[in-house]
Amino acid sequence: MIEKKPFGTTGHLSSRTLFGAAALGTVTQDTADETFEVLKKYDVNHIDVAASYGNGEAEKRLAPWLAKHRDEFFLATKTGDRTYEGAKKEVHSSLERMKVDSVDLIQLHNLVDPDEWETAMGAGGALEALIEARDEGLVKHIGVTGHGFTVARMHLQSIERFEFSSVLLPYNWLLYQDAEYAESFDRLVAACRERKIAVQTIKSIARMPWPGDRTRSCWYKPLEEQEEIHTAVSWVLGKPDLFLNTVGDVNVLPLVLEAASNTGERPTDDEMRRLAEETEMETIFSGVKALSHA
């Protein structure tokens, strides 16, 4: 069984491995229903989706399951709009697609660009719409997410401006080998620990950019062997402050959940370096050193 921990100050005990519902953006409803049975098997009780996943299709795939099991899940979604009017509209559209009255967490999606940050966080920006939605009971908590090399620094800036309940950002061994990213990531985690802000991580099993045609629905090429995934997942979950979002492919999902339910001691740097070398791991983000240059 996957460990559960308090998700920041929300009052919810979330499974430390959260279901990244981006994986539902391109599947049929039958496949989505089968995926929910996998979540039930591993007692995953936290779903993370976004308005943009599959142009709203991922949220639609959740609706039949939520109609029967809404109270069993902490439900999070995201808006990528930066303006008050746009974010307000997107929140209501998400609720309509999922056929729910409210969500537990609404997040500003991929807020890393400085100009977009100023728009979203300023007067007439998306944050005002999310605060209004919280005041109206449409959402309970507000978070912020991001990708890329500068995300930890931007999240530090965000939590200084507003009392977010959660942050989300990439974290894996290869990315952490960049000293600048590691330093900003550690500062962010320390600040979140002090303020009781939940820290969600993504891209735990990212192997490399796709070298050719994609054979999985994720935009990066993931690790695919159980032993490799177990090592990568154990490394992330070996840091007790963190939650881990799964993977953007429903076929790889069971491997991640199996790994998360059986983590042991955190792998050493030597073990992680061996994994990276054997799988020819490369960073999926620009501006970060590859292993051979670390």
N, C-alpha and C positions, 0 to 999 in steps of 0.2 A: 504493500500500500504506500502511496506517496504521502510524505509528511505534509502536515498543515501548519501554517503559522499565521499570526495576525497580519492582515494586509494594512500596514500603516495604522492610522487612527480610525479606519472605517468601521471597526468593530466586527469585521468578518474574518473568520479563519479560512483562508484560501489554501488550496493545494499549492505547494511550492512550484509545481509545474502547471502552467495555465494553458488552456487550449487556444492557440492562435488560429482563429477562424478564417483567416485569409485562405486557408486550405479549402474552404467551401466555395470560393468564388467561381470555380469553373466545373463543379461537379453536379450531378443530378440529385434530385431530392432523395431517391433511393439510396444513393451513396452517402449522402449526408446523414440519413437515418441510421445507416450501418455505422457511421463514424460516431454517432452519439452513444451507441451501444459500447463502443470501445472506451469512450470516456467514462461511462458508467462502470465498466469492469475495473478501471483503475481509480475510481472515486474522485475524478477531477471535478471540481465544483466552481470553476472560474472560467468564464468565456471572454475572450478579447477579440472584438471584431472592429470594423470601420465602415463608414458610409461608402468609401471608395473601393472596397474589395469586390472585384467582379462587377463594378458599377452598381453596387447595391445588391447583387445576387447573393452574396454571402449572408447578409442580414435576412434576406427572404428565406434562405434555407434553414435558418434558426427558428422561424416562426412556428412550424408545427410542433417541434419539440418543446419550445417555451410555453406553448398553450397548455401542455400537460405538466411541465416540470419547472416552471418559472421560479418557484420558491426554493429550488434546489441549487440554484446557480447565482453567483455574483456575476452580473452582466455589465460588460464595459464595451463602449463603442467610441468612435472618434469622428471629429469633423476636421476637414482640411481647409475649410473656408476661413479667411482671415478677417472678414468684416462682420459687424453685428447682424445685419440683415441676412447675409449668406449663412452664417453659422446658425442663426435662429431657425431658418428654413430647413437646414440640414438636420438639426436635432429632431424636428417634427417629422421629417421624412424617414429618419431612422426608426423612430417609434412606430410609425405607420407600417414600415416594411416588416418589422419584427412582431407587430401586433401586440405591443406591450404598452402599459401606461407610463412606465418610467424605466430608467436604467440606473444602475448603481454607480457607474463612473462614466463621465464624458471626458474625452481627452482632446487637446489641441494636437493635431496630427502632424508629425514631422516639422516641428517649429524650430528650425535651425538657421534659416536665412535672416541676417540682421534686419533687413528692410521689412520682411514679412513679420518678424518679431515685433517691430515697432508698431506695425499696423494692428496686429492681433491683440497686443497688450495695451494699446493706447485707446484714446477716446473714440467711440464708435467702432471698436474692434470686436473680434470674436469673443474675447474673454467676457465682455459685458453681456453678451447673449447667453453664455454658459452660466454666469452668476444669476442672471434673470431666470433661467431654466431651473436652477437649483432652488431659488426662492419660490418658484411655482410648484415645486415638488416633482418636476419632470426628470430631474437627475439628483442624485444624492451627493456625489463627490466630483471633483474636477482634477484632471491630471494633464500631463504634457509628455509628448513622445518625440523621438527624433532618430535620424540615421547619421552616418558619416563621422568624420574625424573630429569635427568641432562640437559635437552634440553635448558632451559632458560639460564643456565650458558654457554653452548656451543654457543648459538646464540649471547650472549654478546661478546664472543671471535670472532665470525665470523664477526660481524659488525665493530669490531675494525680492522680487517684485510682488509675488502673490503666494498665498499659502496653499500650494498644490498638495493634493493627497497622495499623488504618485508621480513617478517619472518612469520612462521607458527608453532604453538605449542598447546598442550592440555591446556584446561582451563575449569574447572567446580568447583562447590562449594566444593565438597568433596576433590578434589585434592588440592584446595587452603587452606584447613585446616592444611596442613603440613606447619609448619612455615618456613622451609628451602626453600621449593618450592615457597611459597608465596613471600618470600623476593627476590629471584632471578627473579621471574616473574615480580614483581613490578619494580625492577631495569631495567629489559629489556624494559618494557613498557615506563618507563621514558626516557630511552636513545633513544628509537624509536620516542617518541614524540618530543624530542629535534631535532632529525635528519630528521623528517618527513618520517619515515619508516613505511609502513603499517603493522599492526599486525593482523594476521589471527589466529583464534582459532578453535580447533577441539574438539570433544568428549563432547560437551555441555550436551547431554542427555544420556551419558553412565551411565548405572545402575550397572552392575557387569560383571565379566567374565561369560561365558555361563556355567550353572551348569550341563547341559546335551547336548542333540542334539540341534543344532542351528535351529531356526525357522525363522530367518532373515538372510540377506546376510552380515550384519556387523559382524566383528570378536568379538565384545563385545555385551552383551545383553543391548538393549536400553530401555529407558522409552517408553511406548506405549500408555498411556492415554493422551488425549488432555490437561487436566488440569495440569497433572504432567509435560508434555513437556512445556506448557506455563510458568510454574514457573521456570523451569531450563533455558529456552531460555531467559526469561525476566531478569534473574540474570546476564547472560553473557552480553546481549546487554545493560544492565543498566550501564555498564562501557563504556563511550562514545568513548574511543580510539580504540575499538575493532571491527573487523569483525568476523562473525560466519559462518564457513563452516557447511553445513547441516548434512547429515547422510548417511551412506552407504547402505540404503535400500529404494527403490523407493516407497514402501508402507507406510513407516513412513514419507517420505518427505513432503507430504501435511500437516501433523500435525505440522511439524517444521515451515513450511512457514506460516501457519495460525497463529501460536504463534508469529512469528516474525513480522507479520503485525498488531498485536494487543497488543504489550507490553505496560504495564502501569508503575507504580512505581516499582523500583527494589525491589524484595522480601528481607525481613530482614533475618538475620542469624537464628532467631527462626523459620521462615517459611521454610527456606532451611533445617534446621536440622530436622524439622518435616517431610518434604518430604523424606529426606534420611532415616529416621527411618521407615517410613511407607512403603517404597519400598525396604527396606533392602539393601540399596545401599552399594556397596563395590568398592574399587579402582580397576581399570583394569590394573594398572602398578605395577610391583614389586618394592619394596624398599620404598613405600609410606604407611603411616599409614592408616589403615582402620578406619571407624568412631568410632567403639567401643574402639579404642586405641588412639583416637585423644586427 
